[in-house]
Amino acid sequence: MSRARRVRWELTLLAYLAALVMFFPILWLFLTGLKSEGDAIAIPPKLLFTPTLESLREALARSDYARHFLNSVVSALGSTALALALAIPAAYSMAFYPTRRTKDTLLWVISTKMMPPVGVIIPVYLIFRDLRWLDNVWALALMYAVMNLPVVVWTLYAYFREIPHEIMEAARVDGAGTSEELTRVLLPVSGPAVASAALLSVILAWNEAFWSLNLTSAQASPLSVYVASFKTAEGLFWAKMSAASMIAVLPVMIMGWLAQRQLVRGLTFGAVK
């Protein structure tokens, strides 16, 4: 076997091992959700067990599951729509009309993601309380949009700046205004970037737990709060919590599998020239 072929095989094996390590927690979650409570807390863990759908049925039978699921859908999609509405013009402006402060602005935008949410929970909570926005699903969507806006802006900006400026100049020569450039020229050729940014925003909002646990209580709580509700004073119901987590993560997992080509294309566009 030639050295190049051996290196290729070693890299392939390393990639499969890395994928297995990353997928193992999800696999373990699904296996635990198919166990009884006794098998789920067994030490050492039982690798051979009789699968049961009891925990899954109990998780789905809870009367508040549908409300939590609807809240997750509304907050994730609502926040994504708002984030895109703000990020597309911002990324367009910085990509095609940069100024001396553009790079500084981009660095400041992404630096906001480096601040731990717990550092601002008190002022945010007080603002939501005074505005009567606590336990409001639309206010939660607004919080998610603000939280995900830096990621969406950077994803779109990285894509927009690789689009040839000659396309926009040709549109201006034909008499297109700024709004027409954006809606009729830029967006039609930026489908992969918009799709990947939207998918990232949905996933981040869907999986968010910190803000939902602190800003909602009963009416606006999403699936992350629903999963946490299986931790009670009686203890942790591992099998039921795993089953609830299973049905909470399945929608975004399926969405990611179906849109993986668009996601990869949008995130890697312009990476290699």
Residue, then its C-alpha position, 0 to 999 in steps of 0.5 A: m500500500s502506498r504512503a498516500r493511500r495509507v494516509r488517506w485510510e488513516l484520515t478516514l478512520l480518524a474522521y469516523l472515530a470523531a463522528l462516533v465520539m460526537f454521535f455517542p451522546i445522542l445514541w446514549l440518549f435514545l437508548t436511555g429513552l427506550k429503557s425502563e426507569g430501573d434500567a436507566i439508573a442501573i450501575p453499571p449501565k445496562l447495555l443489553f435490555t428489553p426496549t420499552l416505549e413506556s417512557l416515550r408514551e408518558a412523555l407524549a401523554r402529558s397534557d402540556y407537551a403540545r403547548h411547549f412544542l408550539n412555543s418552541v416552533v413560534s419562538a424559533l421561527g419568529s426569532t429567525a424571521l426577525a434575525l434575518a430581517l435585521a441581518i440581511p440589510a446589515a450584511y449587505s451594507m457592510a459587504f458592498y458599502p464598507t467603511r473604515r469602521t466596518k471591521d471594527t463593527l463586525l468584531w464588536v458584533i461577534s464579541t457580544k457572543m463571548m459574554p456569558p448570558v448569566g452576566v446580563i440576566i439581572p438587567v434583562y430580567l428587570i427590563f422584561r419585568d417592567l415591560r410585562w414581557l415575562d412569560n411571553v412567547w413573542a418576547l422570548a422570540l425577540m430575545y432569541a433573535v438578539m442572541n442569534l443576530p451576530v451569528v446570522v450577520w457573520t454568516l451572511y456577510a461572509y457569503f455576500r462579500e464573495i459575490p462579484h460586485e459587478i453583478m450589483e454594478a450591472a443592476r445599478v446601470d439598469g436603474a435598480g435602486t437599493s431595495e431592488e438590488l437587495t430583493r431582486v439581485l442579491l437574495p436570489v443568488s444567496g439562497p444557500a447562505v440565507a438557508s444556512a443562516a436560517l437553519l443555524s438560527v432555528i437550531l440555536a433558538w430551539n436548543e436554548a435553555f438558559w433564557s427560556l428557564n429564566l424568562t418563562s414560567a407557564q404559558a410561554s415555556p418551550l420544550s427546553v423547560y418541558v424537558a427540565s420539568f422531569k427533574t422533581a423533588e422526588g428525583l430525576f426520572w432519567a428514562k422519561m427525561s431522555a424520552a422527552s429530550m428525544i422528541a425535543v431534538l428530533p425535529v431539528m435533527i431531521m431538519g439538519w439532515l434534510a438541509q445538510r447540503q444547503l447548510v454546508r454549501g452556505l457555510t463553506f462558500g468562499a472558504v477556498k479561492 
